[in-house]
Amino acid sequence: MQRRILIVNDDGLHAPGLAALARAAAPLGRLACVAPDRNCSGAAQSISLERPVGVRAVDADRPSWAVAGTPADAVYLALSGGIAGLEAALGGPPELVLSGINKGENLGDDLLYSGTVGAASVAALFGCPALALSAPAGETALEAGAAAVLALLDRGLFAQAPLWNINLPAGPQRGLALAHQGRRRPPAGALPALAPRGAAGLWLGDFGPGLVEPGSDFAAVAAGLIALTPLSTSRCDLAALQRARAWLSEPAR
């Protein structure tokens, strides 16, 4: 089955991880890349509301466009018909979005900050199935890991869930594992830094070590497994909602 595939990321259009993902996905159908024109790590699912977003076609091995905005902007424009020539290049609108391969894992609480996951989440909001793929910085077996995951598409991966977060392990890949979203310990805090001309500032980025709990994404990659985590675009805690309904219906004491 040949698919119309949109490749996005948050590390920028020319990031090695995006190129590796495109190579792995090439046998699956027609590809086009739409991604930020710079590194947008940590952009989450943010969109640009205070300024227009520029788009320019880029000469590359495949149809590509650079977006002067966030990863979510890129997906929003691509799936809403905002990029001239994209549907002609694919032979129709995108029917699958692949986001990544991110330079650095997106495990546990990272999902709340990740532009890689944010881009895939916007695709899901448009009704387009999506995968967000990440790997440890310095990992070299990107194509092999991505190919192992993409092989699941013909086995009905998206019949199980339309949105997935995928994390490749460091080193040898020993298989696949379904995993729940883990948690990190609280961060140690920001670090002081000096900006140009001596202005004081703070470096963010320490999000605390991961808790290697059984069944978690942290545990899966620690065991050398590719972690597969189904996601939802809803932030509603349904179990808490049910408890709160029962609580609110009780007479006040």
ZADO-303616 format. One record per residue: x, y, z of N, C-alpha, C, O, CB in turn. Coordinates in steps of 0.05 Angstrom, whole numbers, padded with zeros to 5 digits, always signed. Glycine has a CB too. Layout:
N
XYZXYZXYZXYZXYZ ...
This chain:
253
+00017-00024+00000+00000+00000+00000+00018+00025+00000+00033+00029+00019-00019+00000+00025 +00015+00041-00020+00030+00066-00022+00016+00088-00008-00008+00092-00012+00036+00073-00052 +00030+00103+00009+00018+00124+00025+00028+00151+00017+00050+00154+00006+00023+00118+00055 +00013+00172+00024+00021+00200+00021+00031+00209+00048+00015+00212+00067-00002+00218+00010 +00057+00213+00051+00070+00216+00077+00082+00244+00080+00097+00253+00063+00091+00195+00082 +00075+00257+00102+00087+00282+00110+00107+00278+00132+00101+00265+00152+00065+00303+00119 +00132+00287+00127+00153+00285+00147+00157+00312+00160+00160+00333+00145+00180+00275+00134 +00157+00313+00186+00161+00338+00201+00181+00333+00223+00189+00310+00228+00134+00349+00212 +00190+00354+00237+00206+00351+00261+00207+00377+00276+00194+00397+00269+00235+00342+00254 +00222+00378+00298+00226+00403+00312+00255+00412+00313+00262+00433+00323+00216+00401+00341 +00273+00395+00302+00302+00402+00301+00309+00419+00277+00332+00428+00275+00318+00377+00302 +00291+00423+00259+00296+00438+00235+00298+00421+00210+00304+00397+00211+00322+00453+00238 +00292+00433+00187+00289+00419+00162+00314+00403+00154+00312+00382+00141+00282+00438+00140 +00337+00413+00161+00362+00401+00153+00374+00382+00174+00398+00375+00172+00382+00422+00145 +00359+00375+00194+00369+00358+00215+00374+00329+00205+00358+00319+00189+00350+00357+00239 +00395+00316+00214+00401+00288+00205+00378+00269+00211+00373+00250+00196+00426+00279+00218 +00365+00273+00234+00343+00255+00241+00320+00255+00222+00308+00234+00216+00333+00261+00269 +00314+00279+00211+00292+00281+00191+00300+00266+00166+00284+00252+00154+00286+00310+00185 +00325+00269+00157+00335+00255+00133+00334+00225+00137+00327+00210+00119+00363+00264+00126 +00342+00216+00161+00341+00187+00166+00313+00176+00166+00308+00154+00155+00354+00181+00193 +00294+00191+00177+00266+00182+00177+00255+00181+00149+00240+00163+00141+00249+00201+00194 +00262+00201+00133+00253+00202+00105+00264+00178+00089+00250+00166+00073+00261+00228+00091 +00289+00171+00094+00300+00147+00080+00286+00122+00088+00281+00104+00072+00331+00145+00086 +00280+00119+00114+00267+00095+00124+00238+00093+00113+00228+00071+00108+00266+00095+00154 +00225+00116+00109+00197+00117+00100+00194+00116+00070+00172+00111+00060+00184+00141+00111 +00216+00120+00055+00214+00122+00026+00200+00098+00013+00185+00102-00006+00242+00125+00015 +00205+00073+00022+00191+00051+00009+00161+00050+00013+00147+00035+00000+00203+00025+00019 +00151+00066+00031+00122+00065+00038+00105+00082+00020+00080+00078+00020+00119+00074+00067 +00116+00100+00005+00100+00117-00012+00113+00143-00021+00138+00144-00023+00074+00124+00002 +00097+00163-00026+00108+00189-00034+00112+00207-00010+00094+00208+00008+00088+00203-00055 +00134+00220-00009+00142+00236+00014+00144+00266+00008+00150+00273-00015+00169+00226+00026 +00138+00282+00028+00144+00311+00027+00152+00319+00056+00141+00308+00075+00120+00328+00017 +00171+00338+00058+00180+00347+00084+00172+00376+00088+00176+00393+00070+00211+00344+00086 +00160+00382+00110+00153+00409+00118+00162+00412+00147+00152+00398+00165+00122+00415+00115 +00181+00430+00152+00192+00431+00179+00202+00460+00185+00205+00476+00166+00215+00412+00182 +00206+00466+00210+00216+00493+00217+00243+00499+00203+00259+00481+00198+00219+00496+00247 +00248+00524+00199+00274+00532+00186+00296+00535+00206+00318+00543+00199+00270+00558+00171 +00291+00527+00231+00311+00528+00253+00303+00508+00274+00282+00497+00273+00314+00557+00265 +00321+00504+00294+00315+00486+00316+00293+00498+00333+00295+00521+00343+00341+00481+00332 +00272+00482+00338+00250+00491+00354+00245+00472+00377+00222+00468+00385+00224+00494+00337 +00266+00459+00387+00263+00441+00409+00249+00454+00433+00255+00477+00440+00290+00429+00418 +00230+00440+00445+00216+00451+00468+00192+00468+00460+00180+00481+00478+00234+00467+00485 +00185+00469+00435+00163+00486+00426+00135+00474+00433+00115+00487+00431+00164+00491+00396 +00135+00448+00440+00111+00434+00447+00091+00436+00424+00097+00431+00401+00099+00445+00473 +00065+00443+00431+00044+00445+00410+00037+00474+00404+00015+00479+00394+00019+00429+00420 +00056+00492+00409+00050+00520+00406+00047+00528+00377+00061+00517+00359+00072+00537+00419 +00030+00547+00371+00026+00558+00344+00031+00588+00345+00029+00600+00366-00002+00551+00333 +00037+00599+00322+00043+00628+00320+00017+00643+00315+00004+00640+00295+00063+00633+00297 +00011+00661+00334-00014+00676+00332-00009+00706+00329-00027+00721+00321-00031+00672+00357 +00015+00715+00335+00021+00744+00335+00035+00754+00310+00040+00778+00308+00038+00751+00359 +00041+00736+00292+00055+00744+00267+00049+00724+00245+00042+00701+00251+00086+00747+00271 +00050+00732+00220+00046+00713+00198+00070+00694+00196+00092+00701+00205+00043+00728+00171 +00065+00671+00186+00085+00650+00184+00094+00647+00155+00078+00642+00137+00074+00623+00194 +00120+00651+00150+00131+00649+00124+00137+00620+00116+00144+00604+00133+00156+00666+00121 +00134+00614+00090+00139+00587+00080+00155+00590+00054+00148+00607+00037+00113+00571+00075 +00176+00575+00051+00191+00575+00026+00199+00547+00017+00206+00530+00034+00217+00593+00029 +00197+00542-00009+00205+00516-00020+00236+00515-00019+00249+00535-00022+00195+00513-00049 +00246+00490-00014+00274+00486-00011+00283+00464-00031+00269+00443-00033+00281+00478+00018 +00305+00468-00044+00316+00447-00062+00327+00425-00044+00345+00430-00027+00338+00459-00080 +00318+00401-00049+00327+00378-00033+00322+00352-00049+00312+00353-00072+00312+00377-00005 +00328+00329-00037+00324+00304-00050+00295+00297-00054+00288+00280-00070+00338+00282-00034 +00277+00311-00039+00249+00306-00041+00234+00332-00038+00247+00351-00028+00239+00285-00019 +00209+00335-00045+00195+00360-00041+00196+00369-00012+00189+00354+00006+00165+00357-00050 +00206+00394-00008+00211+00404+00019+00204+00433+00022+00208+00449+00003+00240+00399+00027 +00194+00441+00045+00187+00468+00051+00197+00475+00079+00194+00460+00098+00157+00473+00049 +00209+00499+00081+00218+00509+00107+00198+00529+00118+00189+00547+00103+00247+00522+00105 +00190+00526+00142+00170+00543+00155+00183+00561+00176+00197+00551+00193+00147+00526+00167 +00178+00587+00175+00189+00605+00195+00169+00606+00219+00157+00627+00225+00193+00634+00183 +00167+00583+00231+00148+00581+00254+00154+00555+00269+00176+00545+00268+00119+00580+00244 +00135+00546+00284+00138+00523+00302+00132+00497+00287+00122+00497+00265+00120+00526+00326 +00139+00474+00299+00132+00449+00287+00101+00446+00284+00092+00436+00264+00142+00426+00304 +00086+00456+00304+00057+00455+00301+00047+00472+00278+00029+00465+00264+00044+00464+00328 +00060+00496+00274+00053+00512+00251+00057+00497+00225+00040+00498+00207+00071+00538+00251 +00079+00482+00223+00085+00467+00199+00063+00447+00192+00055+00445+00170+00112+00453+00201 +00055+00432+00213+00034+00412+00208+00007+00425+00202-00007+00417+00184+00032+00394+00233 +00001+00446+00217-00024+00461+00213-00026+00470+00184-00046+00466+00171-00026+00485+00232 -00004+00483+00174-00005+00493+00147-00006+00470+00126-00021+00471+00107+00020+00509+00141 +00009+00449+00131+00010+00426+00112-00017+00412+00110-00025+00404+00088+00031+00407+00121 -00031+00409+00132-00056+00394+00132-00081+00411+00127-00103+00401+00122-00060+00380+00158 -00077+00438+00127-00100+00456+00121-00099+00467+00093-00114+00485+00086-00100+00478+00141 -00080+00457+00077-00078+00466+00049-00063+00492+00046-00066+00506+00026-00105+00469+00038 -00047+00500+00066-00034+00525+00066-00007+00526+00052+00006+00547+00051-00030+00534+00094 +00002+00503+00042+00028+00502+00028+00025+00495-00001+00018+00472-00008+00047+00481+00042 +00028+00515-00018+00024+00511-00047+00043+00490-00058+00067+00491-00053+00028+00538-00062 +00033+00472-00073+00049+00451-00085+00052+00425-00070+00061+00405-00080+00075+00462-00091 +00044+00426-00044+00048+00402-00027+00030+00379-00037+00040+00356-00041+00042+00408+00002 +00005+00384-00041-00013+00362-00049-00007+00353-00077-00011+00329-00083-00042+00372-00047 +00002+00370-00094+00010+00362-00121+00034+00343-00119+00036+00324-00134+00017+00386-00139 +00053+00349-00101+00077+00333-00098+00070+00305-00088+00083+00285-00095+00097+00346-00080 +00050+00303-00070+00042+00278-00058+00021+00263-00074+00017+00239-00070+00033+00283-00030 +00007+00277-00092-00015+00264-00106-00041+00266-00090-00059+00250-00095-00008+00236-00112 -00042+00284-00071-00066+00287-00054-00057+00297-00027-00033+00301-00022-00081+00261-00052 -00076+00301-00008-00068+00310+00018-00053+00289+00034-00057+00265+00029-00093+00319+00034 -00036+00297+00053-00022+00277+00069-00042+00259+00083-00063+00268+00093-00004+00290+00089 -00035+00233+00085-00052+00214+00100-00037+00201+00123-00048+00184+00136-00063+00193+00081 -00012+00208+00127+00004+00198+00149+00025+00219+00155+00038+00230+00137+00017+00171+00142 +00029+00225+00181+00049+00244+00189+00069+00230+00206+00062+00216+00225+00036+00268+00205 +00095+00233+00200+00117+00222+00215+00134+00246+00225+00143+00262+00210+00135+00203+00198 +00137+00247+00251+00151+00270+00264+00177+00260+00277+00176+00242+00293+00133+00284+00285 +00199+00271+00269+00225+00263+00280+00246+00260+00258+00243+00272+00236+00222+00237+00295 +00266+00244+00263+00272+00231+00288+00286+00251+00306+00306+00262+00299+00290+00205+00284 +00275+00256+00329+00285+00277+00347+00313+00270+00358+00318+00247+00364+00266+00282+00370 +00330+00290+00360+00356+00287+00372+00352+00289+00402+00352+00311+00413+00376+00309+00361 +00349+00267+00415+00344+00266+00444+00318+00251+00449+00299+00254+00434+00343+00294+00456 +00317+00236+00470+00293+00221+00477+00270+00240+00485+00275+00262+00494+00299+00201+00500 +00246+00230+00481+00222+00244+00492+00207+00223+00508+00188+00210+00499+00204+00255+00468 +00215+00222+00533+00204+00202+00552+00190+00215+00575+00197+00237+00583+00227+00184+00563 +00170+00202+00586+00157+00212+00610+00146+00241+00606+00132+00247+00587+00175+00211+00633 +00154+00258+00625+00144+00285+00625+00154+00302+00601+00143+00323+00596+00153+00299+00651 +00174+00292+00587+00184+00306+00563+00162+00311+00543+00163+00331+00528+00207+00290+00550 +00142+00294+00543+00120+00296+00523+00106+00323+00525+00096+00333+00505+00100+00274+00526 +00106+00335+00549+00092+00361+00552+00107+00384+00539+00095+00404+00532+00088+00366+00582 +00133+00381+00535+00149+00402+00524+00157+00397+00494+00164+00415+00480+00175+00405+00540 +00155+00372+00486+00167+00364+00460+00153+00375+00436+00129+00373+00433+00166+00334+00459 +00168+00389+00419+00158+00397+00393+00153+00374+00374+00136+00376+00357+00177+00417+00380 +00169+00353+00377+00165+00329+00361+00137+00317+00366+00123+00310+00348+00187+00308+00367 +00131+00313+00392+00105+00302+00399+00083+00323+00393+00061+00315+00385+00104+00295+00429 +00089+00348+00397+00069+00369+00391+00061+00369+00362+00037+00372+00356+00080+00396+00398 +00080+00365+00344+00073+00365+00315+00055+00341+00309+00036+00344+00294+00099+00363+00299 +00062+00317+00320+00046+00294+00315+00018+00297+00327-00002+00288+00316+00059+00269+00327 +00016+00311+00350-00010+00315+00363-00028+00333+00346-00052+00329+00344-00006+00327+00390 -00016+00353+00333-00032+00371+00315-00043+00354+00292-00066+00358+00284-00015+00394+00305 -00026+00336+00281-00036+00319+00260-00060+00303+00269-00080+00300+00254-00014+00300+00250 -00059+00292+00293-00082+00276+00303-00107+00294+00306-00129+00284+00302-00074+00264+00330 -00103+00319+00313-00126+00337+00315-00139+00341+00288-00163+00346+00286-00117+00364+00327 -00124+00339+00267-00134+00341+00240-00145+00315+00230-00155+00313+00207-00112+00351+00221 -00145+00294+00247-00154+00268+00238-00135+00252+00222-00142+00233+00209-00179+00271+00223 -00109+00260+00223-00088+00246+00208-00071+00229+00227-00060+00240+00246-00071+00266+00192 -00069+00203+00223-00053+00187+00241-00024+00196+00241-00014+00205+00220-00054+00157+00233 -00010+00193+00264+00016+00205+00266+00034+00189+00286+00024+00177+00305+00015+00234+00275 +00059+00189+00280+00080+00178+00297+00100+00200+00304+00108+00215+00287+00094+00153+00284 +00108+00201+00330+00130+00218+00338+00153+00200+00346+00150+00183+00363+00122+00237+00362 +00176+00203+00333+00199+00186+00338+00222+00202+00348+00228+00223+00339+00207+00171+00312 +00235+00190+00369+00258+00203+00382+00280+00182+00387+00274+00158+00390+00249+00217+00408 +00304+00192+00390+00327+00174+00396+00347+00189+00413+00348+00214+00411+00340+00163+00370 +00363+00176+00429+00383+00189+00444+00402+00205+00426+00409+00196+00404+00399+00169+00461 +00412+00228+00436+00431+00243+00420+00456+00226+00416+00466+00213+00434+00439+00269+00435 +00466+00225+00392+00489+00209+00385+00483+00181+00375+00500+00167+00365+00506+00207+00409 +00458+00173+00377+00450+00146+00367+00452+00146+00336+00444+00165+00323+00421+00139+00376 +00463+00124+00326+00468+00123+00297+00450+00104+00282+00447+00107+00258+00497+00115+00292 +00437+00085+00296+00420+00066+00282+00392+00076+00279+00372+00063+00286+00419+00039+00298 +00390+00101+00268+00364+00114+00266+00346+00100+00245+00323+00095+00250+00367+00143+00259 +00357+00095+00221+00341+00084+00200+00331+00056+00208+00307+00049+00202+00357+00082+00174 +00348+00040+00220+00339+00013+00227+00317+00013+00247+00298-00002+00245+00363-00003+00238 +00319+00031+00267+00298+00033+00287+00272+00043+00275+00251+00032+00281+00307+00052+00309 +00274+00063+00258+00250+00074+00245+00237+00053+00228+00213+00050+00227+00256+00099+00229 +00253+00037+00213+00242+00016+00196+00228-00005+00212+00207-00015+00203+00265+00004+00179 +00239-00012+00235+00225-00032+00252+00198-00022+00261+00179-00038+00262+00242-00038+00276 +00196+00003+00267+00170+00014+00275+00151+00016+00251+00127+00009+00253+00174+00042+00288 +00161+00026+00228+00144+00030+00205+00133+00003+00194+00112+00003+00181+00159+00044+00183 +00147-00019+00200+00137-00045+00192+00111-00052+00206+00096-00069+00196+00158-00066+00198 +00105-00039+00228+00080-00044+00242+00056-00032+00229+00033-00039+00235+00083-00033+00271 +00060-00013+00210+00037+00000+00197+00020-00020+00183-00005-00019+00184+00047+00021+00178 +00032-00039+00168+00017-00059+00154+00005-00080+00172-00012-00096+00163+00034-00072+00133 +00013-00080+00197+00001-00099+00217-00022-00086+00232-00034-00098+00250+00022-00109+00236 -00029-00061+00225-00052-00048+00237-00046-00031+00262-00062-00029+00280-00071-00068+00244 -00022-00019+00262-00015-00003+00285-00035+00019+00291-00043+00023+00314+00013+00010+00281 -00045+00033+00270-00063+00055+00274-00091+00046+00280-00108+00062+00288-00063+00073+00250 -00097+00020+00277-00123+00010+00286-00124+00008+00317-00145+00008+00329-00129-00018+00274 -00100+00008+00329-00099+00007+00358-00100+00035+00370-00112+00039+00391-00073-00007+00367 -00088+00054+00357-00088+00082+00366-00078+00099+00343-00061+00091+00328-00070+00087+00392 -00089+00124+00340-00081+00141+00317-00057+00158+00322-00046+00171+00304-00104+00158+00310 -00047+00158+00347-00024+00175+00355-00006+00160+00373-00014+00149+00394-00034+00201+00369 +00020+00158+00365+00039+00143+00380+00065+00159+00386+00074+00175+00369+00047+00117+00366 +00076+00155+00409+00103+00165+00416+00122+00142+00416+00118+00122+00430+00103+00181+00443 +00143+00144+00400+00163+00123+00396+00190+00132+00406+00199+00154+00398+00164+00114+00367 +00203+00116+00422+00231+00123+00431+00249+00099+00425+00244+00077+00433+00231+00129+00461 +00271+00105+00410+00291+00085+00405+00311+00084+00428+00316+00105+00440+00306+00091+00378 +00321+00061+00435+00341+00059+00456+00369+00067+00447+00374+00069+00423+00341+00031+00468 +00387+00070+00466+00415+00074+00459+00427+00047+00454+00422+00027+00468+00430+00089+00481 +00444+00045+00433+00457+00019+00428+00439-00001+00414+00420+00006+00400+00467+00008+00453 +00446-00027+00416+00431-00048+00402+00401-00047+00409+00394-00044+00432+00443-00075+00409 +00385-00051+00388+00356-00051+00392+00347-00080+00394+00350-00096+00375+00341-00037+00368 +00336-00088+00417+00330-00116+00423+00301-00123+00418+00293-00145+00425+00337-00122+00451 +00286-00105+00406+00258-00111+00401+00240-00088+00407+00250-00065+00410+00249-00135+00417 +00214-00093+00408+00194-00072+00413+00179-00078+00439+00177-00101+00447+00174-00071+00389 +00170-00056+00451+00154-00060+00476+00133-00038+00478+00139-00014+00474+00172-00059+00501 +00108-00046+00484+00088-00026+00491+00094-00016+00518+00102-00031+00536+00059-00039+00490 +00091+00010+00522+00100+00022+00548+00082+00046+00554+00072+00060+00537+00129+00031+00547 +00077+00050+00580+00062+00074+00588+00081+00097+00592+00105+00094+00595+00046+00068+00614 +00070+00121+00591+00086+00145+00595+00096+00146+00624+00080+00144+00643+00069+00171+00589 +00122+00148+00627+00134+00148+00653+00134+00175+00666+00121+00194+00657+00162+00137+00652 +00150+00178+00687+00152+00203+00702+00182+00209+00708+00198+00190+00709+00136+00202+00728 +00188+00234+00711+00214+00242+00720+00213+00253+00749+00192+00261+00758+00226+00264+00701 +00236+00252+00762+00238+00266+00788+00237+00296+00783+00243+00305+00761+00263+00257+00803 +00230+00312+00803+00229+00341+00799+00256+00351+00790+00277+00341+00799+00220+00355+00825 +00257+00371+00773+00282+00382+00763+00298+00396+00785+00287+00406+00805+00278+00401+00740 +00324+00397+00781+00341+00410+00801+00338+00440+00799+00345+00455+00818+00370+00403+00796 +00329+00451+00776+00326+00480+00773+00343+00491+00751+00359+00477+00739+00332+00494+00799 +00339+00516+00745+00353+00530+00724+00382+00536+00733+00388+00538+00756+00339+00555+00715 +00399+00540+00713+00427+00547+00718+00433+00576+00709+00423+00584+00688+00446+00527+00704 +00447+00591+00725+00453+00619+00717+00472+00619+00692+00488+00601+00689+00467+00634+00740 +00468+00639+00676+00484+00642+00651+00487+00671+00645+00472+00688+00654+00471+00627+00628 +00508+00677+00629+00512+00704+00620+00505+00706+00590+00515+00691+00574+00541+00713+00625 +00487+00724+00583+00480+00729+00556+00500+00749+00544+00516+00760+00559+00451+00739+00553 +00499+00754+00518+00517+00774+00506+00515+00801+00520+00494+00809+00530+00510+00778+00476 +00537+00815+00521+00540+00841+00534+00535+00840+00564+00528+00860+00576+00520+00861+00521 +00538+00816+00575+00538+00814+00604+00511+00812+00617+00509+00812+00641+00552+00836+00616 +00489+00811+00601+00463+00809+00613+00459+00782+00627+00467+00762+00616+00441+00813+00591 +00447+00783+00650+00443+00758+00665+00420+00742+00654+00402+00754+00642+00438+00764+00695 +00422+00716+00656+00400+00699+00647+00401+00672+00661+00418+00668+00678+00402+00695+00616 +00383+00655+00653+00381+00628+00665+00378+00607+00643+00363+00611+00623+00357+00626+00685 +00393+00585+00646+00390+00563+00627+00370+00543+00638+00372+00534+00661+00417+00549+00623 +00349+00537+00622+00330+00516+00629+00338+00490+00615+00355+00490+00596+00301+00524+00622 +00327+00468+00623+00332+00443+00609+00337+00419+00626+00338+00397+00616+00355+00447+00591 +00342+00423+00653+00344+00400+00671+00317+00392+00680+00304+00406+00696+00363+00407+00695 +00307+00370+00669+00280+00361+00676+00279+00338+00696+00258+00325+00700+00265+00353+00651 +00302+00332+00708+00302+00311+00728+00306+00283+00716+00298+00279+00693+00277+00311+00745 +00318+00265+00731+00322+00238+00721+00296+00222+00718+00277+00227+00733+00341+00222+00739 +00295+00203+00700+00272+00187+00696+00269+00166+00717+00289+00155+00727+00272+00174+00668 +00244+00159+00724+00239+00137+00742+00235+00112+00726+00216+00110+00710+00213+00144+00760 +00252+00092+00729+00251+00068+00714+00231+00049+00726+00238+00029+00739+00279+00054+00711 +00205+00055+00723+00184+00038+00734+00176+00016+00715+00177+00020+00691+00159+00056+00741 +00168-00007+00725+00161-00029+00707+00139-00021+00687+00119-00008+00695+00151-00053+00723 +00143-00027+00662+00123-00021+00642+00124+00007+00630+00109+00013+00612+00096-00025+00653 +00143+00023+00640+00144+00051+00631+00162+00053+00606+00177+00035+00600+00155+00069+00653 +00160+00076+00593+00178+00081+00570+00207+00082+00579+00225+00073+00564+00170+00107+00556 +00212+00093+00603+00240+00093+00613+00251+00064+00616+00274+00059+00609+00241+00108+00640 +00234+00046+00627+00243+00019+00631+00247+00005+00604+00266-00011+00602+00222+00003+00647 +00231+00010+00585+00234-00003+00558+00260+00004+00545+00275-00014+00537+00211+00005+00540 +00267+00030+00544+00291+00037+00530+00316+00029+00547+00337+00023+00535+00292+00068+00525 +00313+00028+00573+00335+00019+00590+00341-00010+00584+00364-00019+00588+00329+00023+00620 +00321-00026+00576+00325-00054+00569+00333-00058+00540+00334-00081+00531+00299-00069+00575 +00338-00036+00526+00345-00038+00498+00322-00042+00479+00326-00051+00456+00365-00060+00495 +00298-00036+00487+00274-00040+00471+00264-00014+00460+00268+00007+00472+00252-00054+00487 +00252-00015+00436+00239+00009+00425+00212+00012+00439+00195-00006+00438+00235+00006+00394 +00208+00035+00452+00184+00039+00468+00162+00051+00451+00166+00071+00437+00190+00059+00492 +00139+00038+00451+00115+00046+00436+00094+00055+00456+00084+00039+00471+00105+00023+00418 +00087+00081+00456+00067+00091+00475+00044+00104+00460+00048+00124+00446+00081+00112+00494 +00020+00093+00462-00003+00106+00450-00011+00131+00465-00011+00131+00490-00027+00086+00449 -00018+00152+00451-00024+00178+00463-00053+00186+00456-00065+00175+00438-00004+00199+00455 -00062+00206+00471-00088+00218+00465-00085+00248+00464-00068+00259+00478-00110+00210+00486 -00100+00262+00447-00099+00291+00446-00114+00303+00470-00111+00327+00474-00110+00301+00420 -00130+00288+00484-00145+00299+00507-00127+00300+00532-00112+00281+00537-00170+00282+00512 -00129+00321+00547-00115+00323+00572-00133+00317+00596-00126+00320+00619-00103+00352+00576 -00157+00308+00590-00177+00302+00611-00170+00276+00625-00166+00256+00611-00205+00302+00599 -00170+00276+00651-00166+00252+00667-00194+00240+00672-00208+00248+00690-00151+00258+00694 -00201+00220+00656-00228+00209+00657-00234+00195+00684-00256+00197+00694-00233+00189+00635 -00214+00182+00695-00218+00169+00721-00224+00190+00743-00241+00186+00760-00194+00152+00729 -00208+00212+00742-00212+00233+00762-00239+00247+00757-00253+00254+00777-00190+00254+00760 -00248+00249+00732-00274+00261+00726-00296+00245+00738-00315+00256+00750-00278+00264+00696 -00295+00219+00736-00315+00201+00748-00316+00204+00778-00337+00205+00790-00311+00172+00740 -00292+00204+00791-00291+00207+00820-00302+00234+00828-00317+00236+00848-00262+00205+00830 -00296+00255+00813-00305+00282+00820-00335+00284+00817-00348+00299+00833-00291+00303+00803 -00347+00270+00798-00376+00271+00795-00390+00259+00819-00409+00270+00830-00385+00256+00770 -00379+00236+00829-00390+00224+00853-00387+00242+00877-00404+00245+00894-00378+00197+00858 -00363+00255+00879-00357+00272+00901-00375+00297+00901-00386+00304+00922-00328+00281+00901 -00379+00309+00878-00395+00333+00876-00425+00328+00881-00439+00346+00890-00391+00347+00849 -00434+00304+00875-00462+00297+00879-00469+00292+00909-00492+00291+00916-00470+00273+00863 -00448+00288+00925-00453+00283+00954-00462+00309+00968-00453+00330+00961-00428+00272+00967 -00480+00306+00987-00488+00330+01002-00464+00343+01017-00447+00329+01027-00510+00323+01023 -00464+00369+01018-00443+00383+01033-00445+00377+01062-00468+00374+01073-00444+00413+01028 -00423+00374+01076-00424+00368+01105-00416+00392+01121-00415+00391+01146-00405+00344+01111 
